[in-house]
Amino acid sequence: MGFAHHSNYLKYFEMARIEWLNTIGFSYKKLEEDGIVMPVVATNLKFKTPAFFDDLLVVHLTLNELPRARVVFSYLITNELQKEVASGSTCLAFLNTKNNRPVRCPDTLMEVIQKLL
């Protein structure tokens, strides 16, 4: 097998976001049940070193500011040699599923995030 396909990196970002939410005790599923979704509205991705099939990668996720009607996550992907493979960011909006209009970050999530920053 050769290089990891470039489209996989956004999947790595998504898996890191979901795992981060789970780690801080927040359920994305519950958020959806409450009528709010978080679609990705922008991405940025820079490749530094190729990743290969079977490489062990670590995704480091950072939240640099409190969310409002959107939240921005930064990512750094490293390999088992601690070499930077890629970096990037995603911007997600909070949307009400009934009318597809932006809403502020839910209080339940904001309270958890404020304890972390």
N, C-alpha and C positions, 0 to 999 in steps of 0.2 A: 504494500500500500504506500501511497505517496503522501503529499501534503494534505493537511486538513482543509476541507473546502471553505472558502471565505464566508459562505452563508452560515456556517456553523457557529461563528463567533457571536452573532446576535442571539442564537439559541443559548449559548453559554451565559450571556448577559441575563437572559430571561430566567434561566435556572438559578442563577445567583440571586436575582431579585426575589424570587419565590422562596428560596431557602432563607434569605435574610428576613423576610416577613415572618416566616415560620419561627425562626430563631428568636425574634423579639416578641413572639407570642401573639402575632396578628394573623388572622385568616383572610386570605383573598377571597375565598369562597363565601365567607360570611359577608364581606363587603359587597359582593355581587348579589347575595340574597337581600341585602338592604337597599338594592337599587342603584349601586354606584359601580362603575367600571373604570379601569385605568388603561386606556389605549396608549400605545407608544405614538407620539406625535413628531418626534425628531430623534435621529441617531447620529453619532459621530464615531468613526472607527478608524484607527491607524494601526497598520501592521508593522512590526519591528523585526521579528525573527520567525521563520516558518515553524509551524507545529506539524508534527507527523502523526500518522496513524499509530495508536498505542502510546503516545506521549501522555504522561500524567501532568495535567494542567491544574493550576489553582487560580480561581477568579477572586480578586480582592475587590470588594464593593465599598464605596464611600458615598455618604450623603453629606454634602457640604453646607446645605442651608435648609431652613424649615420650609416645608411645602406650603403652597397657597392653593391656587386652582391647578397647579402643576407641581411636579416633583422631578428633580434632576438627580440621577445617579451617575457616578463616575466609576470606571472599572479599570483594573490592571490585571492582565493575564500573564502568569509566569509559568515556566516549565519546571521540571524536577531539578534543574541546575540553577534555579532562581533567576534565570534569564528572562527578560521581558519579551513576551511574544506579541502582545497587542495591548492597546489601551483605547478607551473610548468613553462615551456617555450615552445615556438615553434620557429623553424628556417624556414624561407621561402626564396626561391630563386626568383630572377627576371629572367624570361625566355622569349625570343623572340619566338612568336608562329609560325613564318615562318620556323625556323630551329631548334627549341628547344634548343638553345644555351643560356647560361647565359649572361645576360647583366647587366650593372650597374643600380643602382636605377635611375629611371627617374628624370630629373631635376625638373619637376613640383612637384613631391612628396618630393624631397630633400629640395627644398626651403621652403615648409610648415613645414617640420620636423625641419629644422635648427632654425626656429623661436621659436620652442617649447623647444628645449634643451638649 
